[in-house]
């Protein structure tokens, strides 16, 4: 699809973004990084960072709404269930000629394979949390999270 990275590109990007560790302080720092990037660009988004099942950081900027919070919960459920980003899950099924909703038979009011939620991966451990943005077109939501993760890695020297 035009403008969408392939499933393989998204999965390769996730492998690149693995952290050495992920503490509550890291979750807060990542949340602030997301918030700072969104503020700098004047983006009307809600952001969310979780360590395991615990929501450690959540903020909503002007122009966002409670609908964005609902989208965040739905995207997080997809990542927790599938272990890969919500954009990757959606793209996998698009490349197969269908949709996640059709293929999974999961309730679309509870699960959304729309871009914007990325698993927080610790090298040698796997998924330990999520970072999510809602409020922009799905590829832009995803890219904002990726930018924040890259900045977090660079600032922390957190490559394992």
C-alpha positions as CSV (number, residue, x, y, z in Angstrom):
1,X,0.0,0.0,0.0
2,X,1.2,3.5,-0.9
3,X,2.8,5.2,2.1
4,X,2.9,2.1,4.3
5,X,6.1,0.3,5.1
6,X,6.0,-3.5,4.4
7,X,5.5,-5.9,7.2
8,X,9.1,-7.0,6.9
9,X,10.4,-3.4,7.2
10,X,8.4,-2.8,10.3
11,X,9.6,-6.0,12.0
12,X,13.2,-5.1,11.1
13,X,12.7,-1.7,12.6
14,X,11.5,-3.2,15.8
15,X,14.6,-5.4,16.0
16,X,16.7,-2.3,15.7
17,X,14.9,-0.5,18.5
18,X,15.6,-3.0,21.3
19,X,16.7,-1.6,24.6
20,X,19.2,-3.0,27.1
21,X,16.7,-2.5,29.9
22,X,13.4,-0.8,30.7
23,X,12.7,0.6,34.1
24,X,10.0,2.9,35.4
25,X,12.4,5.8,35.0
26,X,12.9,4.7,31.4
27,X,9.2,4.6,30.8
28,X,8.8,8.1,32.2
29,X,11.7,9.4,30.1
30,X,10.2,7.8,27.0
31,X,6.8,9.3,27.7
32,X,8.3,12.8,28.2
33,X,10.3,12.3,24.9
34,X,7.1,11.5,23.1
35,X,5.3,14.4,24.7
36,X,8.2,16.8,23.8
37,X,8.3,15.7,20.2
38,X,4.5,16.0,19.8
39,X,4.5,19.5,21.5
40,X,7.4,20.7,19.3
41,X,5.4,19.8,16.2
42,X,2.0,21.0,17.6
43,X,0.5,17.6,17.3
44,X,-3.0,16.9,18.7
45,X,-2.2,13.5,20.2
46,X,-2.5,11.4,23.3
47,X,0.6,9.4,24.4
48,X,0.9,6.4,26.6
49,X,3.8,4.3,27.9
50,X,3.4,1.0,29.8
51,X,5.8,-1.2,31.7
52,X,4.2,-4.6,31.6
53,X,0.5,-4.1,32.2
54,X,1.1,-0.9,34.3
55,X,0.4,2.5,32.7
56,X,3.4,4.5,33.7
57,X,2.9,7.6,31.6
58,X,-0.2,9.1,29.9
59,X,-0.7,12.6,28.5
60,X,-3.2,14.3,26.2
61,X,-2.4,17.4,24.2
62,X,-4.8,20.0,23.0
63,X,-6.8,18.7,20.1
64,X,-6.9,15.2,21.3
65,X,-10.0,13.6,22.9
66,X,-11.2,10.7,24.9
67,X,-11.5,8.8,21.6
68,X,-7.7,8.8,21.4
69,X,-7.6,7.1,24.8
70,X,-10.0,4.4,23.5
71,X,-7.8,4.0,20.4
72,X,-4.7,3.6,22.7
73,X,-6.4,0.8,24.7
74,X,-7.4,-1.0,21.5
75,X,-3.9,-0.7,20.0
76,X,-2.2,-1.8,23.2
77,X,-4.4,-5.0,23.3
78,X,-3.3,-5.9,19.8
79,X,0.4,-5.5,20.7
80,X,0.0,-7.4,23.9
81,X,-1.7,-10.2,22.0
82,X,0.5,-10.4,19.0
83,X,3.9,-9.2,20.3
84,X,4.6,-6.9,17.5
85,X,3.5,-3.3,16.6
86,X,-0.1,-2.5,15.8
87,X,1.1,-1.2,12.4
88,X,2.9,-4.5,11.7
89,X,-0.2,-6.5,12.6
90,X,-2.4,-4.4,10.4
91,X,0.1,-4.5,7.5
92,X,0.6,-8.2,7.7
93,X,-3.1,-8.7,7.0
94,X,-3.3,-6.0,4.4
95,X,-0.5,-7.8,2.5
96,X,-2.6,-11.0,2.8
97,X,-5.5,-9.2,1.2
98,X,-7.7,-9.0,4.3
99,X,-7.9,-7.1,7.6
100,X,-6.9,-8.0,11.1
101,X,-10.6,-7.7,12.2
102,X,-11.7,-10.2,9.5
103,X,-8.9,-12.6,10.1
104,X,-8.9,-12.6,13.9
105,X,-12.6,-12.4,14.6
106,X,-11.7,-10.3,17.6
107,X,-14.1,-7.6,18.8
108,X,-13.1,-4.4,16.9
109,X,-14.4,-2.3,19.8
110,X,-11.6,-3.9,21.9
111,X,-8.8,-4.5,19.4
112,X,-7.4,-2.1,16.7
113,X,-4.6,-3.1,14.4
114,X,-4.0,0.5,13.5
115,X,-0.5,2.0,13.7
116,X,0.7,3.8,16.7
117,X,1.5,1.2,19.4
118,X,5.0,-0.2,19.4
119,X,6.2,-2.9,21.8
120,X,9.1,-1.9,24.1
121,X,11.6,-4.7,23.5
122,X,14.5,-5.6,25.8
123,X,17.3,-7.5,24.0
124,X,17.3,-11.1,25.2
125,X,14.0,-10.7,27.0
126,X,11.4,-9.6,24.5
127,X,8.4,-7.4,25.0
128,X,8.3,-5.6,28.4
129,X,5.9,-2.8,27.7
130,X,4.3,-0.6,25.0
131,X,4.7,3.0,23.7
132,X,1.6,4.4,22.0
133,X,0.4,7.5,20.2
134,X,-3.1,8.3,18.9
135,X,-4.4,11.3,17.1
136,X,-2.6,11.3,13.7
137,X,-3.0,9.0,10.6
138,X,-1.8,5.6,11.7
139,X,1.6,5.6,9.9
140,X,2.4,9.0,11.4
141,X,1.4,7.7,14.9
142,X,3.8,4.8,14.4
143,X,6.6,7.1,13.1
144,X,6.3,9.4,16.1
145,X,6.8,6.4,18.5
146,X,9.8,5.2,16.5
147,X,11.4,8.7,16.6
148,X,11.0,8.8,20.3
149,X,12.4,5.3,20.8
150,X,15.4,6.2,18.6
151,X,16.0,9.4,20.6
152,X,15.7,7.4,23.8
153,X,18.3,4.8,22.6
154,X,20.6,7.6,21.5
155,X,20.3,9.6,24.8
156,X,20.7,6.5,27.0
157,X,23.4,4.8,25.1
158,X,21.0,1.9,25.6
159,X,22.0,-0.4,22.8
160,X,22.9,-3.8,24.0
